[in-house]
Amino acid sequence: MKNSIDISSALYQLVNTIEVKNTISGKVYINDIPNGDQKENIAVGTLTNDNKYLQVGFANVNIFVKETKSGRPNLKRFQEIVKVVMPLLEDAKINGYFFQIDSDNGLMKNSKEDGLFFYNFKLSYQTI
C-alpha cells in the first residue's frame, strides 16, 4: 500500500514538467508553498487515502498567483497557467496511479497569505 506522501510525490512528478516550470515564476511544491512567497507557485497534496488494496481518494492541485495592484485576481496569468496544467491532470497515469479531475473549483482568495489568489483542482485518484 502507498502512503499519502507516495501519492503526493506521484502527483508532483506529473505536474513538475519543463513546460510548467517555464510557465510559472516560482516552483511546484508538495503540500503547501513557503510562507511569504509571492511567486507563481503550485502546491499538490493528498486529501484522502483509504489504504485498502485498491486505493482510491482525492488530491488537490492549487495554483497560486499574486493579485493585481488593484487587489483583484490576475485572470490573464491564471488562464495562461491553467491552460498548461489542466491537460496534465486529465485522465493521467503515472507510477501506478490514475488521476482525473473531479472538480474544477476555480479561483479563491488565499486566506493564509495576503496578496495571493489560488486556483483549485480537486482530483480523484486510484491505484492501477
C-alpha positions as CSV (number, residue, x, y, z in Angstrom):
1,M,0.0,0.0,0.0
2,K,1.1,3.5,-0.7
3,N,1.1,6.3,1.8
4,S,-0.1,9.9,1.2
5,I,3.5,11.1,0.6
6,D,3.9,8.5,-2.2
7,I,0.6,9.7,-3.8
8,S,1.6,13.4,-3.5
9,S,5.1,12.6,-4.9
10,A,3.5,10.9,-8.0
11,L,1.3,14.0,-8.5
12,Y,4.3,16.2,-8.1
13,Q,6.1,14.3,-10.9
14,L,3.0,14.7,-13.1
15,V,2.8,18.5,-12.6
16,N,6.5,19.4,-12.3
17,T,7.3,19.4,-16.0
18,I,9.6,21.6,-18.0
19,E,6.6,23.3,-19.6
20,V,5.1,24.1,-16.2
21,K,8.5,25.3,-14.8
22,N,8.8,27.6,-17.8
23,T,5.3,29.0,-17.3
24,I,5.4,29.9,-13.6
25,S,7.8,32.3,-11.8
26,G,8.0,30.0,-8.8
27,K,8.1,26.3,-8.2
28,V,5.9,23.2,-7.7
29,Y,5.7,22.1,-4.0
30,I,4.3,19.1,-2.1
31,N,1.6,20.2,0.4
32,D,2.0,24.0,0.6
33,I,4.0,26.9,-0.7
34,P,6.6,28.6,1.6
35,N,5.2,31.4,3.9
36,G,5.6,34.8,2.4
37,D,6.3,33.5,-1.1
38,Q,4.6,35.8,-3.6
39,K,5.7,34.0,-6.7
40,E,3.5,31.9,-9.0
41,N,3.7,28.5,-7.3
42,I,1.8,25.3,-7.5
43,A,1.1,23.1,-4.4
44,V,0.0,19.5,-4.8
45,G,-1.2,17.2,-1.9
46,T,-3.3,14.3,-0.9
47,L,-6.6,14.9,0.8
48,T,-7.7,11.3,1.5
49,N,-6.1,7.9,1.3
50,D,-8.1,4.9,2.3
51,N,-5.2,2.4,2.5
52,K,-7.1,-0.5,1.0
53,Y,-5.8,-3.0,-1.6
54,L,-7.1,-0.8,-4.4
55,Q,-6.5,2.7,-3.1
56,V,-8.9,5.5,-4.1
57,G,-9.0,9.0,-2.8
58,F,-8.8,12.7,-3.5
59,A,-5.9,15.2,-4.0
60,N,-5.6,18.9,-4.6
61,V,-3.6,21.0,-7.1
62,N,-3.5,24.7,-6.1
63,I,-2.1,27.3,-8.5
64,F,-1.0,30.5,-6.6
65,V,-0.7,33.9,-8.4
66,K,-0.1,37.3,-6.9
67,E,-3.1,39.7,-7.0
68,T,-3.0,42.7,-9.3
69,K,-2.2,46.2,-8.0
70,S,-6.0,46.8,-7.6
71,G,-6.3,43.7,-5.3
72,R,-8.0,41.5,-7.9
73,P,-7.0,38.1,-9.3
74,N,-4.7,38.2,-12.2
75,L,-7.0,36.4,-14.6
76,K,-4.6,36.6,-17.6
77,R,-1.9,34.8,-15.7
78,F,-4.3,32.2,-14.2
79,Q,-5.6,31.5,-17.7
80,E,-2.1,31.0,-19.1
81,I,-1.1,28.7,-16.3
82,V,-4.3,26.7,-16.2
83,K,-4.0,26.1,-19.9
84,V,-0.7,24.4,-19.3
85,V,-1.6,22.5,-16.1
86,M,-5.1,21.3,-16.8
87,P,-4.2,18.9,-19.7
88,L,-1.6,17.2,-17.4
89,L,-4.4,16.3,-14.9
90,E,-7.0,15.0,-17.3
91,D,-7.0,11.1,-17.2
92,A,-3.3,10.9,-16.3
93,K,-1.4,7.8,-15.4
94,I,1.9,7.8,-13.6
95,N,3.8,5.5,-11.2
96,G,0.8,3.1,-10.7
97,Y,-1.8,5.8,-10.2
98,F,-4.6,7.1,-12.3
99,F,-5.6,10.7,-11.7
100,Q,-8.5,12.6,-13.1
101,I,-10.1,16.0,-12.4
102,D,-13.1,15.5,-10.0
103,S,-13.9,19.2,-9.8
104,D,-12.6,22.5,-11.1
105,N,-13.2,24.8,-8.1
106,G,-11.8,27.9,-9.8
107,L,-10.4,31.0,-8.1
108,M,-10.3,31.7,-4.4
109,K,-8.6,34.3,-2.2
110,N,-5.8,32.8,-0.2
111,S,-6.7,33.3,3.5
112,K,-3.2,32.3,4.7
113,E,-1.2,34.8,2.6
114,D,-2.1,38.4,1.8
115,G,-1.9,39.3,-1.8
116,L,-2.4,35.9,-3.3
117,F,-5.2,34.1,-5.0
118,F,-5.3,30.4,-5.9
119,Y,-7.0,28.2,-8.5
120,N,-8.1,24.8,-7.2
121,F,-8.4,21.5,-8.9
122,K,-9.7,18.6,-6.8
123,L,-8.6,15.3,-8.3
124,S,-9.7,11.8,-7.8
125,Y,-7.1,9.0,-7.9
126,Q,-6.9,5.3,-7.7
127,T,-4.1,2.8,-7.9
128,I,-3.8,0.7,-11.1
